[in-house]
Amino acid sequence: MELYDLIFYFFAIVTVVSAFMVVTSKNIVHAGFNLLFTFFGVAGIYVLLGADFIAVVQLLVYVGGILILLLFGIMLTNKITSVELRTGTAHIIPAVIGVGIFWGALTAIVAFKTDWVEVNTASTESTTIIGLGNLLLTDYVLIFELLGILLLVALIGAASFARREIEELKD
Amino acid sequence: MYDFLVDLIGNEIIAAFISAALPVVFIVPFVIFGVLMERKVAGHMQDRLGPMRVGYHGILQTVADFFKLLQKEDIVADGIDKKFFNFAPYLVFAGSYAVYAALPFSSKYIGADIDLGIFYIIAVSGLVVAGILMAGWTSNNKYSLYGALRSAAQIVSYEIPTALIILSMVMLTGTLSLAEMSEMQTAYFWNWNIFGGAEWSFTKLLLIPFMFAGFLLFYISSLAEVNRTPFDMPEAESELVGGYHTEYSGIKFSMFFLAEYANMFAVSALVSVLFFGGYHSPIGYVGNTLGLEALIPFEQVFWFAAKGIFFVFVQMWLRWTLPRVRVDQLMTICWKYLIPYAFLNLLIIGIITLI
């Protein structure tokens, strides 16, 4: 067994086990903490796929941003931590059929419709940021700028929400 | 280093483990030395002597403390969330340790010479925040929870000015790799980024004031990121007992301690790589003068550690000089002063880089 196999199985087990814990955990904060390991494991698998930038962004956005926000939200919400989550299945047969169809369709598309590109592992570049940067500022520059505007709008919106509440408090 | 170990041992897995474990060999002695230094600096700044009993002038004090901490009972109070409570200190330490993977200790040793070095360092600090939140919440104690929430809010907010200054340095150097960034500032100290980088031109003079401003902004926000005074709100003793590690004792408490000192050195090393030449000597190498090439990597480790420890000393100096700020002042400093100045600095450095 090679080193990379060992690392892959480590991250794969971390991802799958913690994802299972997220959905079965009865305590919502535990689910949030377990989500950390899921994100971390997925980041590790991205690294093994050679997508270094995506892996770091995964850590930065999901662990450093979304997960922290989620935990803040849970912790600051009154009495949410003691709520027992209902995790037992109520309608097992419809659920199995629905998930089965969706999963089957996904697998079929992935297996038969995708053009798989064979990449020579020896010749791949050490980093993806140069190619990514070039693409973002040439072919996808419009989308990139639009996303920037979208984020700016979201930021202004958040600021205006916060401001309105302070004014209401003063009245 | 990893390739050398593979040749030496012949097994990839063992070589990878040894190569990954090397920063521990640095961190543990550094923490033992750092804690003593903290107490000695504190003592002398307050006109005391500091610890004097164990060894000559108390140099073995931390070693004794370490054994004391190891022997202490591992207290786990009732009503806490045992699984995550036990895990949190290790997660916090893992987050700070992960930063060391991308720090270039010398031209011959860097844990992982990834091209995303500094971006990776910003990203993994998220693990520390998650670990602190975990420690605070699972302690089931209001002081711990307040400490953890303050700490997380503080780190998340101060990441923005830090990232903006790092972005301006990335624009200047054109690389995200810390090893490459250090290599650009080679030879003498006037080539350091704080003196405008290695390129001799008109822009070098223009850059100097903005580099100093960037350094100050970065240093202030890095102080907040490692929860040091004047920004140590998360563990403000007078209001929060011990902050997020109130409930911890023995070895788990020492993991938090280890993580705190490891973090202090990591941000100081980052300051030295970004602005002060990283592992490069300011005055040339003895190895070059004597014609001994093999000596250079060791000298580089020395300079890297010396610069890092100097900035750790400045952190301690500030700790015993400045009073603690309030929570609202802390957020005001970040959002109303540091972030606009960092944006302005980014803009100006960008324009100068384009000239």
Chai-1 contact restraints between the chains, C-beta under 6 A:
chainA,res_idxA,chainB,res_idxB,connection_type,confidence,min_distance_angstrom,max_distance_angstrom,comment,restraint_id
A,L3,B,E12,contact,1.0,0.0,6.0,A-B,restraint_1
A,L3,B,I13,contact,1.0,0.0,6.0,A-B,restraint_2
A,L3,B,A16,contact,1.0,0.0,6.0,A-B,restraint_3
A,F33,B,F84,contact,1.0,0.0,6.0,A-B,restraint_4
A,F33,B,M134,contact,1.0,0.0,6.0,A-B,restraint_5
A,L36,B,A130,contact,1.0,0.0,6.0,A-B,restraint_6
A,D52,B,L116,contact,1.0,0.0,6.0,A-B,restraint_7
A,V56,B,L116,contact,1.0,0.0,6.0,A-B,restraint_8
A,V56,B,F119,contact,1.0,0.0,6.0,A-B,restraint_9
A,V56,B,Y120,contact,1.0,0.0,6.0,A-B,restraint_10
A,V56,B,A123,contact,1.0,0.0,6.0,A-B,restraint_11
A,L59,B,A123,contact,1.0,0.0,6.0,A-B,restraint_12
A,L60,B,A123,contact,1.0,0.0,6.0,A-B,restraint_13
A,V63,B,G126,contact,1.0,0.0,6.0,A-B,restraint_14
A,G64,B,G126,contact,1.0,0.0,6.0,A-B,restraint_15
A,I68,B,V129,contact,1.0,0.0,6.0,A-B,restraint_16
A,L71,B,L133,contact,1.0,0.0,6.0,A-B,restraint_17
A,M75,B,W137,contact,1.0,0.0,6.0,A-B,restraint_18
A,T127,B,D115,contact,1.0,0.0,6.0,A-B,restraint_19
